[in-house]
Amino acid sequence: MKKGDPLVVVPSSNALAILNERAGTSDKNADWVFPSERGTGSVVDPKKAWERVREHSGLENVRMHDLRRTLGSWQALTGTSLQIIGKSQGHKSMKATEVYARLTTEPVREAVEKATQKMAPHWTEQQGDAEGTETIDI
């Protein structure tokens, strides 16, 4: 949750598989996928768990927020629209999502290519019809 606003999370099939596996193997406090180390309830602040993940993986300078940014970056690189990226990141405005637009020009190239392919037949049709037109080599 950001600023107390709920965020609907749509997990990938890989994430769901991990969560389902954890839910099925938890001996402690079966009501939680991430049970608290002490007493009952769930993990509220994952800082210590994140430190263990970093130490185990050898990743020294990685923050949890970096994982969000990585997902958004890969979504942009695979052609996901900024609206969908923003929704998956919980952004309130497109301004926050626009950082991902600079990562790839491939969707822009594809859009330009698609438009020019649609326009191209009209160029040849118009060439012979218009009086006083000439082709200029550039």
Buried (B, 14 or more C-beta within 10 A) or exposed (E): EEEEEEEEEEEEEEEEEEEEEEEEEBEEEEEBBBBEEEEEEEBEEEEEEBEEEBEEEEEEEBEEEEEEEEBBBEBBEEEBEBEEBBBBBBBEEEEBBEBBBEEBEEBEEEEEEEEEEEEEEEEEEEEEEEEEEEEEEE
